[in-house]
């Protein structure tokens, strides 16, 4: 195969690559923050074990964890507006689904990390007369942050990769802009090689941080 690589042709499309990177980072940061908030609230509420509420929260978590994110995005953007009779803008659909999806995973990270704190710490805090919220905020959460950190970073890295799926509903992220460039240049090998390298440059440092955190946790337990 005598394919001649030509990355130079992509130089005039650099603004689209930068625009895609910008939107990708905006969606990543925004959905991590919103997902973290959702996960924190859901994870803490699940600790209380209210029968009906707990069942609903488990249903939410399992629904988003056990169905493909791509299907969720497509359904929410195309099918849900038919159900409610209201059109949903692409950026709203993308932000909502990514946040709920991330929140389902963050909720289990929060719940599992809090429940990993030794029962004696809970009993000691109650013996001091601390109310539930102060007990959680002052005693339990500081101890839960350590086991929470590594899986939280890993899930956040995954969240960045997941943003590439919003291109299917024409959200102008990096992958969507790459399709526009490819449609204009007919150079898919060069275009998607550049996209892969951009994702690698962003994600690789994050995975190193997550790996270091995991090693730190292992050494602490040893």
Protein Blocks (a to p, Z undefined) as FASTA:
>chain_A
ZZdcdfklmmmmmmmmmmmmmmmmmmmmmmmmmmmmmmmmmmmmmmnopaklmmmmmmmm
mmmmmpcfklmmmmmmmmmmmmnopacdfklmmmmmmmmmmmmmmmmmmmmmmmmpcfkl
mmmmmmnopafklmmmmmmmmmmmmmmmmmmmmmmmmmmmmmmmmmmnopacfklmmmmm
mmmnopmklmmmmmmmmmmmmmmmmmmmmmmmmmmmmmmmZZ
